Amino acid sequence: MDVPGGGGSLTPANGGAPASAAEGASLVRQLGLWGLAATGICSMLGAGINVVPVMIQRSVPGIGENVLPAFAFGALPAVLAGLAYAVLASAMPRAGGSYVFASRALGPYWGFVASFSQWFGLSIVIGVVSYLIVPFLRDIAGALEMDGTGAALETGVVRVGLSLALLWAFVWVNLRGLKAYERTVVPLMIVMFALGAIVIVAGFSFNQNDFAAALLAREGAGVPVATPPPLGPVGFLAASGLLFASFVGFDAIAQAGGEARNPHRALPLAILLAVLIVGSYYLLFTAAVYHTVPWEFVWTRAQDQDLTAPGLLGYVLPAGWTVAIVAGAAIALINDLPAMLLSVSRLVFAWAEDGIFPSGLARVHPTWRTPHTAILLSGALASVAIIGSHFAGDFFLGIDLMVTSMLVNFILMCISVLALPRRNPSIAADFRVLSGPAIRTWVCLGGIVLLGSFLVTHTWKDLTADVAAWYFRSTPLWIGVMTLGSLIYIRKMGKLRASGVDVERLFRELPPE
């Protein structure tokens, strides 16, 4: 549905008209249920499944054989956060979902904290994902015995340049509109699942004896004896918190709330479908990989080498199948980019629509009907993340930033579900998921406790890690970015009040469609 003049709020920059209306265009409701579900699924699947379950052996050295239990435990708060998102999306289907949810339930500043943290963390991850695609291309070259190409892909200039090219190709897809977007993500999602199924079948078809024989034949070595440090409860929580990051992405569905058809039904259903489908796939995929590849081998190699799950299974598979599964992993990563760019750009759009960010970022392209300036800004931040990942030498810094950001965001979403009936009872009356107050309360309290424990553990692990410099810690970087964002917010809110805008009323009502 395309409502002329919809999707904005009063700002001094345009004399009280919505920013999109001032540009003569607004967002359109074109995304159906499966387009929305694909947005969440494609945002979730990628590095989370192909890299993190093996590289966690470096990030949490004591995890050893406990990856699958930690993955399953990490899924629990993701399910609870997904339910909180579904509840809020059923009542407030607007662009920039999480910002709108928290700003109308808790107040504008908390809405900004939740969403700015999310925008920054996910924009960083977009850059990290772009940077991680190249090792998969390197593995394809290796499987095809194209050693020269593989070596070239390891050079800094080629890796950074190719990462930037991939990123901006999908910035262009997002700029071109929702039809171009759907024509990109849905076919890629189908191919991604088809090729990913090869990993699951292969992983359960072979065993660790097969892997040991293949390792001996290829390298003349046996599976090493690993002696990782003890894990302990804190280490298990830290690992679960990091693996929890693999489930981040369903929130992208809520950010597209202003462009969903039949949004009150489609948004919560798409969120629940995405969490269920991806959660099941994750557990099967991880179990299959460790069924064939001994964790001792993964732990030993991960300490000084970037590993991928398809690359590990390449020891037991013929070259052709190895190329297929590595290509599937590359497609999974590539598919992250358009979906996450859509998500983060709609957050920026929503801030500008409400007047707490420069109004130019709410411009909608008159032909493509996309928030093009918001998309370009998000692409620029992701480009910085690509360069930062290269010079940091460890992409887990970007993952850690995203984990901190999303834990804060999800905690605020759970609090928003509890607070909305008191702050805005007329909006809360439209809850269509977990409509009973008792079950909503228990789900959200459980989410707050689990997510809060993950946040405390993750922060402690970050602050006590042995790093070369303070800027390799995600916590001070996150605090610095949030401080900068808060200064922008304070300045813009001051201008809103000075212009005579009724701020209390503005943030108690939903943005018009």
Salt bridges, closest charged atoms under 4 A:
ASP2 OD2 - ARG369 NH2 2.57
GLU23 OE2 - ARG363 NE 3.53
ASP139 OD1 - ARG138 NH2 3.17
GLU154 OE2 - ARG138 NH1 2.68
GLU219 OE1 - ARG301 NH2 2.47
GLU259 OE2 - ARG346 NH2 2.79
ASP306 OD1 - ARG58 NH2 3.23
ASP354 OD2 - ARG104 NH1 2.70
ASP394 OD1 - ARG58 NH1 3.99
GLU509 OE2 - ARG505 NE 3.14
GLU513 OE1 - ARG29 NH2 2.50
GLU513 OE2 - ARG94 NH1 3.85
